[in-house]
């Protein structure tokens, strides 16, 4: 999953290997899922724990990945320039570079400041 979304975040097509693996994970997750229709709420796939067994978390991630792949918000997927975690950039300018300003952003800025003062 990470390889596919990392490629998407970088604006390049994912490798065939990564794409086929994610596709297989999604197909397997669908085998353990049922279609959930609740009134006027959006229809969605729900993984059945009794069917998924030990692959419950993996299946839920695959279903969530499948839903994200079909949404316009997919263009907001970014990869943190410090730790390589993936995140959705929902900032107004769509220019976020870090998964978290409190951790990765702060470290990157502190490192930049350290190098700037050391060179001076």
Backbone as ProteinMPNN parsed JSONL, in Angstrom:
{"seq_chain_A": "XXXXXXXXXXXXXXXXXXXXXXXXXXXXXXXXXXXXXXXXXXXXXXXXXXXXXXXXXXXXXXXXXXXXXXXXXXXXXXXXXXXXXXXXXXXXXXXXXXXXXXXXXXXXXXXXXXXXXXXX", "coords_chain_A": {"N_chain_A": [[0.82, -1.189, 0.0], [1.89, 1.232, 0.845], [3.866, 1.709, -1.079], [2.351, 2.13, -3.401], [0.746, 4.411, -2.746], [2.769, 6.188, -2.127], [3.999, 6.521, -4.594], [1.869, 7.717, -5.979], [1.664, 10.076, -4.485], [4.058, 11.205, -5.243], [3.561, 11.748, -7.849], [3.99, 9.898, -9.848], [3.536, 6.856, -11.756], [2.666, 3.874, -9.95], [4.762, 0.983, -9.34], [4.38, -2.06, -11.219], [4.482, -4.343, -9.648], [3.91, -3.405, -7.011], [1.359, -2.328, -7.46], [-0.1, -4.601, -8.281], [0.08, -6.146, -5.991], [-1.335, -4.602, -4.098], [-3.799, -4.644, -5.374], [-4.416, -7.379, -5.156], [-4.605, -7.547, -2.356], [-6.86, -5.949, -1.942], [-8.84, -7.383, -3.349], [-8.86, -9.737, -1.825], [-9.711, -8.685, 0.638], [-12.261, -7.873, -0.073], [-13.509, -10.299, -0.313], [-13.95, -10.909, 2.291], [-15.836, -9.166, 3.09], [-18.944, -7.295, 3.381], [-21.592, -5.545, 1.758], [-22.603, -2.543, 3.064], [-25.525, -0.962, 3.741], [-27.178, 1.704, 4.934], [-29.892, 3.33, 5.43], [-29.999, 6.599, 4.181], [-27.357, 7.047, 4.167], [-23.983, 6.95, 2.865], [-23.193, 4.194, 0.8], [-21.133, 1.494, 1.713], [-18.306, -0.746, 1.888], [-17.908, -3.222, 4.344], [-15.745, -4.894, 6.44], [-16.11, -8.145, 7.626], [-15.511, -9.327, 10.76], [-15.648, -12.042, 11.558], [-15.255, -13.39, 9.184], [-12.801, -12.427, 8.272], [-10.881, -12.988, 10.205], [-7.588, -13.341, 11.356], [-6.615, -11.497, 9.562], [-7.954, -9.134, 9.761], [-7.281, -6.357, 10.309], [-5.534, -5.777, 8.18], [-7.294, -6.21, 6.061], [-9.233, -4.216, 6.548], [-7.669, -1.952, 6.129], [-7.083, -2.3, 3.416], [-9.643, -2.046, 2.261], [-10.179, 0.615, 2.966], [-8.12, 1.852, 1.527], [-8.918, 1.243, -1.061], [-11.294, 2.737, -1.189], [-10.239, 5.337, -0.947], [-8.713, 5.49, -3.283], [-10.61, 5.946, -5.216], [-11.573, 8.475, -4.834], [-11.784, 12.081, -5.194], [-10.12, 13.36, -3.404], [-7.786, 12.009, -3.398], [-5.762, 13.282, -4.765], [-4.66, 14.834, -2.831], [-2.939, 13.374, -1.321], [0.11, 13.133, 0.319], [3.656, 12.737, 0.881], [5.611, 12.693, 3.727], [8.409, 14.769, 3.973], [10.362, 14.293, 5.787], [10.066, 11.857, 7.246], [8.844, 9.981, 5.635], [6.218, 9.105, 6.026], [2.793, 8.862, 5.034], [0.246, 11.245, 4.321], [-2.853, 13.13, 4.326], [-3.072, 16.123, 2.729], [-4.732, 18.69, 3.809], [-4.565, 21.349, 4.038], [-5.092, 24.884, 3.446], [-3.52, 25.984, 1.376], [-2.491, 23.73, 0.216], [0.166, 22.918, 0.54], [1.593, 21.59, 2.433], [4.398, 20.01, 4.003], [5.174, 18.191, 5.881], [4.276, 15.38, 7.935], [3.559, 15.974, 10.503], [3.716, 19.009, 12.134], [4.559, 19.323, 14.708], [6.385, 17.287, 15.188], [8.044, 16.146, 12.855], [8.193, 18.515, 11.259], [9.15, 20.41, 13.109], [11.642, 19.267, 13.762], [12.928, 19.364, 11.255], [13.029, 22.127, 10.787], [14.577, 22.92, 13.003], [16.952, 21.592, 12.442], [17.672, 22.844, 10.04], [18.056, 25.45, 10.994], [20.195, 24.973, 12.747], [22.263, 24.238, 10.953], [22.431, 26.569, 9.462], [23.285, 28.467, 11.37], [25.669, 27.34, 12.119], [27.238, 27.463, 9.823], [27.598, 30.178, 9.638]], "CA_chain_A": [[0.0, 0.0, 0.0], [2.745, 2.411, 0.961], [4.534, 1.93, -2.362], [1.371, 2.68, -4.345], [0.377, 5.777, -2.371], [3.976, 7.001, -2.224], [4.136, 6.859, -6.016], [0.805, 8.673, -6.289], [2.06, 11.346, -3.868], [5.161, 11.734, -6.034], [3.105, 12.055, -9.198], [4.468, 8.893, -10.808], [2.741, 5.63, -11.653], [3.271, 2.861, -9.084], [5.321, -0.175, -10.044], [3.397, -3.123, -11.438], [4.52, -5.239, -8.49], [3.169, -2.778, -5.912], [-0.043, -2.215, -7.852], [-0.713, -5.927, -8.27], [-0.029, -6.599, -4.599], [-2.472, -3.885, -3.51], [-5.008, -5.182, -6.006], [-4.671, -8.672, -4.521], [-5.058, -7.284, -0.99], [-8.234, -5.427, -2.021], [-9.712, -8.498, -3.743], [-8.985, -10.612, -0.647], [-10.531, -7.985, 1.622], [-13.651, -7.889, -0.548], [-14.058, -11.633, -0.02], [-14.298, -10.936, 3.713], [-16.658, -7.981, 3.337], [-20.317, -7.221, 2.901], [-22.019, -4.198, 1.417], [-23.36, -1.97, 4.177], [-26.462, 0.064, 3.309], [-27.902, 2.185, 6.108], [-30.713, 4.496, 5.111], [-29.497, 7.488, 3.133], [-25.9, 7.183, 4.296], [-23.219, 6.403, 1.739], [-23.011, 2.747, 0.793], [-19.719, 1.195, 1.865], [-17.944, -2.121, 2.189], [-17.524, -3.434, 5.736], [-15.092, -6.188, 6.66], [-16.749, -8.957, 8.664], [-14.447, -9.932, 11.568], [-15.724, -13.509, 11.576], [-14.722, -13.882, 7.915], [-11.425, -11.987, 8.08], [-9.985, -13.636, 11.16], [-6.361, -12.616, 11.72], [-6.292, -10.467, 8.566], [-8.956, -8.081, 9.912], [-6.705, -5.013, 10.166], [-5.048, -5.667, 6.797], [-8.47, -6.093, 5.198], [-9.828, -2.887, 6.736], [-6.786, -0.998, 5.441], [-7.259, -2.483, 1.971], [-10.937, -1.447, 1.902], [-10.006, 2.07, 3.063], [-7.277, 2.246, 0.391], [-9.773, 1.164, -2.242], [-12.19, 3.897, -1.172], [-9.44, 6.533, -1.211], [-8.286, 5.48, -4.686], [-11.699, 6.385, -6.094], [-12.044, 9.78, -4.385], [-11.008, 13.234, -5.679], [-9.154, 13.759, -2.38], [-6.549, 11.26, -3.664], [-4.735, 14.232, -5.202], [-4.113, 15.49, -1.639], [-2.021, 12.478, -0.623], [1.49, 13.625, 0.316], [4.615, 11.964, 1.654], [6.404, 13.561, 4.601], [9.783, 14.884, 3.487], [11.286, 13.94, 6.86], [9.971, 10.472, 7.735], [8.197, 9.204, 4.569], [4.841, 8.734, 6.302], [1.833, 9.443, 4.104], [-0.821, 12.002, 4.973], [-3.71, 13.92, 3.443], [-2.833, 17.561, 2.882], [-6.005, 19.407, 3.783], [-4.302, 22.761, 4.302], [-5.687, 25.781, 2.463], [-2.623, 26.166, 0.224], [-2.079, 22.411, -0.263], [1.625, 22.948, 0.439], [2.171, 20.969, 3.629], [5.534, 19.159, 3.68], [5.437, 17.235, 6.943], [3.101, 14.705, 8.479], [3.216, 16.688, 11.721], [4.598, 20.135, 12.419], [5.093, 19.147, 16.065], [7.522, 16.366, 15.204], [8.909, 16.228, 11.679], [8.397, 19.915, 10.874], [9.998, 21.038, 14.101], [12.992, 18.727, 13.588], [13.501, 19.88, 10.01], [13.341, 23.545, 10.983], [15.687, 23.008, 13.943], [18.15, 21.167, 11.722], [18.0, 23.92, 9.102], [18.592, 26.544, 11.803], [21.51, 24.538, 13.236], [23.221, 24.307, 9.846], [22.569, 27.99, 9.083], [24.099, 29.161, 12.376], [27.0, 26.71, 12.131], [27.975, 27.976, 8.666], [27.841, 31.611, 9.81]], "C_chain_A": [[0.863, 1.251, 0.0], [3.401, 2.723, -0.375], [3.592, 2.57, -3.378], [1.056, 4.133, -4.007], [1.584, 6.714, -2.386], [4.206, 7.435, -3.669], [3.098, 7.896, -6.419], [1.159, 10.043, -5.731], [3.177, 12.01, -4.657], [4.789, 12.043, -7.468], [3.615, 11.101, -10.263], [3.598, 7.646, -10.689], [3.428, 4.619, -10.734], [3.826, 1.708, -9.912], [4.227, -1.227, -10.207], [3.33, -4.059, -10.24], [3.695, -4.678, -7.34], [1.682, -2.693, -6.228], [-0.751, -3.559, -7.788], [-0.866, -6.466, -6.849], [-1.209, -5.915, -3.905], [-3.782, -4.401, -4.083], [-5.387, -6.521, -5.379], [-5.189, -8.511, -3.101], [-6.512, -6.804, -0.979], [-9.209, -6.551, -2.375], [-9.935, -9.439, -2.562], [-9.882, -9.976, 0.409], [-12.004, -7.987, 1.214], [-14.31, -9.247, -0.286], [-14.536, -11.732, 1.431], [-15.26, -9.815, 4.089], [-18.085, -8.159, 2.855], [-20.639, -5.762, 2.622], [-22.933, -3.684, 2.528], [-24.209, -0.807, 3.656], [-27.294, 0.455, 4.519], [-28.647, 3.464, 5.759], [-30.151, 5.297, 3.954], [-27.988, 7.713, 3.22], [-25.222, 6.546, 3.093], [-23.059, 4.894, 1.898], [-21.517, 2.473, 0.875], [-19.524, -0.283, 2.144], [-17.478, -2.193, 3.634], [-16.943, -4.828, 5.881], [-15.772, -6.888, 7.826], [-15.652, -9.662, 9.465], [-14.463, -11.463, 11.569], [-15.198, -14.13, 10.279], [-13.229, -13.587, 7.778], [-10.445, -12.691, 9.005], [-8.774, -12.762, 11.472], [-5.974, -11.535, 10.711], [-7.255, -9.274, 8.638], [-8.377, -6.681, 9.666], [-6.223, -4.789, 8.74], [-6.226, -5.474, 5.838], [-9.125, -4.719, 5.326], [-8.983, -1.811, 6.057], [-6.957, -1.084, 3.923], [-8.571, -1.869, 1.497], [-10.83, 0.076, 1.935], [-9.154, 2.586, 1.898], [-8.103, 2.246, -0.895], [-10.717, 2.354, -2.322], [-11.431, 5.175, -1.508], [-9.032, 6.624, -2.681], [-9.365, 6.002, -5.633], [-12.236, 7.766, -5.727], [-11.19, 10.912, -4.95], [-9.922, 13.668, -4.689], [-7.82, 13.008, -2.544], [-5.419, 12.194, -4.083], [-4.096, 14.972, -4.027], [-3.19, 14.578, -0.84], [-0.607, 13.012, -0.793], [2.355, 12.669, 1.124], [5.476, 12.934, 2.444], [7.848, 13.571, 4.116], [10.808, 14.503, 4.55], [11.252, 12.449, 7.205], [9.346, 9.498, 6.736], [6.819, 8.653, 4.925], [3.948, 9.437, 5.288], [0.741, 10.162, 4.893], [-1.667, 12.691, 3.918], [-3.46, 15.39, 3.735], [-4.153, 18.289, 2.704], [-5.819, 20.879, 4.105], [-4.875, 23.613, 3.171], [-4.826, 25.876, 1.195], [-2.172, 24.858, -0.41], [-0.552, 22.329, -0.421], [2.312, 22.37, 1.676], [3.288, 20.011, 3.241], [5.756, 18.056, 4.697], [4.151, 16.609, 7.442], [2.617, 15.421, 9.738], [4.21, 17.815, 11.941], [5.267, 19.951, 13.774], [6.304, 18.226, 16.1], [8.435, 16.61, 14.011], [9.197, 17.668, 11.259], [9.336, 20.628, 11.823], [11.443, 20.564, 13.959], [13.663, 19.292, 12.346], [13.886, 21.347, 10.155], [14.516, 23.721, 11.944], [16.997, 22.618, 13.265], [18.599, 22.244, 10.739], [18.617, 25.105, 9.841], [19.999, 26.203, 12.302], [22.564, 24.701, 12.14], [23.451, 25.747, 9.414], [23.462, 28.74, 10.074], [25.511, 28.599, 12.421], [27.868, 27.239, 10.997], [28.361, 29.437, 8.851], [28.942, 31.908, 10.776]], "O_chain_A": [[0.609, 2.202, -0.739], [3.484, 3.888, -0.763], [3.998, 3.456, -4.13], [1.095, 4.995, -4.885], [1.432, 7.911, -2.633], [4.566, 8.583, -3.93], [3.418, 8.852, -7.126], [0.982, 11.057, -6.407], [3.241, 13.237, -4.733], [5.616, 12.548, -8.227], [3.668, 11.449, -11.442], [2.993, 7.405, -9.645], [4.655, 4.521, -10.742], [3.407, 1.489, -11.048], [3.272, -1.274, -9.431], [2.252, -4.515, -9.86], [2.874, -5.387, -6.758], [0.844, -2.956, -5.366], [-1.876, -3.648, -7.296], [-1.835, -7.162, -6.546], [-1.987, -6.565, -3.208], [-4.76, -4.574, -3.356], [-6.562, -6.763, -5.103], [-6.092, -9.232, -2.676], [-7.297, -7.199, -0.118], [-10.277, -6.662, -1.773], [-11.056, -9.887, -2.322], [-10.718, -10.653, 1.007], [-12.887, -8.092, 2.065], [-15.518, -9.328, -0.064], [-15.411, -12.534, 1.755], [-15.474, -9.546, 5.271], [-18.395, -9.035, 2.048], [-20.024, -4.859, 3.189], [-23.92, -4.33, 2.88], [-23.679, 0.202, 3.19], [-28.03, -0.366, 5.066], [-28.076, 4.554, 5.796], [-29.862, 4.757, 2.886], [-27.418, 8.477, 2.44], [-25.806, 5.716, 2.396], [-22.82, 4.393, 2.996], [-20.721, 3.127, 0.201], [-20.442, -0.98, 2.575], [-16.738, -1.324, 4.096], [-17.564, -5.818, 5.495], [-15.983, -6.293, 8.883], [-14.936, -10.503, 8.92], [-13.409, -12.099, 11.58], [-14.744, -15.274, 10.281], [-12.48, -14.397, 7.232], [-9.305, -12.958, 8.622], [-8.917, -11.587, 11.809], [-5.083, -10.733, 10.989], [-7.358, -8.498, 7.687], [-8.939, -5.909, 8.889], [-6.472, -3.734, 8.155], [-6.153, -4.665, 4.913], [-9.527, -4.126, 4.325], [-9.522, -0.867, 5.479], [-6.973, -0.064, 3.233], [-8.61, -1.237, 0.441], [-11.331, 0.753, 1.037], [-9.444, 3.647, 1.346], [-7.986, 3.157, -1.716], [-10.919, 2.918, -3.397], [-11.924, 6.007, -2.271], [-9.009, 7.713, -3.255], [-9.055, 6.452, -6.736], [-13.262, 8.183, -6.264], [-9.992, 10.726, -5.165], [-8.924, 14.271, -5.084], [-6.835, 13.35, -1.888], [-4.253, 11.93, -3.792], [-3.096, 15.666, -4.208], [-2.704, 14.976, 0.219], [-0.175, 13.308, -1.907], [1.856, 11.896, 1.942], [6.01, 13.892, 1.885], [8.44, 12.519, 3.877], [11.997, 14.401, 4.251], [12.301, 11.844, 7.432], [9.329, 8.294, 6.988], [6.296, 7.81, 4.196], [4.309, 10.484, 4.751], [0.365, 9.74, 5.986], [-1.259, 12.822, 2.764], [-3.622, 15.841, 4.869], [-4.628, 18.477, 1.584], [-6.783, 21.582, 4.408], [-5.114, 23.115, 2.071], [-5.348, 25.852, 0.08], [-1.538, 24.871, -1.465], [-0.046, 21.749, -1.382], [3.488, 22.641, 1.922], [3.158, 19.275, 2.263], [6.455, 17.084, 4.41], [3.081, 17.215, 7.386], [1.417, 15.47, 10.01], [5.42, 17.588, 11.934], [6.407, 20.37, 13.969], [7.165, 18.378, 16.967], [9.493, 17.223, 14.155], [10.338, 17.998, 10.935], [10.22, 21.368, 11.391], [12.369, 21.373, 14.029], [14.838, 19.658, 12.384], [14.951, 21.761, 9.696], [15.366, 24.584, 11.723], [18.031, 23.246, 13.493], [19.794, 22.518, 10.626], [19.588, 25.696, 9.37], [20.889, 27.053, 12.281], [23.639, 25.248, 12.388], [24.567, 26.105, 9.037], [24.296, 29.551, 9.671], [26.453, 29.326, 12.735], [29.07, 27.442, 11.165], [29.352, 29.89, 8.278], [29.255, 33.074, 11.017]]}, "name": "protein", "num_of_chains": 1, "seq": "XXXXXXXXXXXXXXXXXXXXXXXXXXXXXXXXXXXXXXXXXXXXXXXXXXXXXXXXXXXXXXXXXXXXXXXXXXXXXXXXXXXXXXXXXXXXXXXXXXXXXXXXXXXXXXXXXXXXXXXX"}
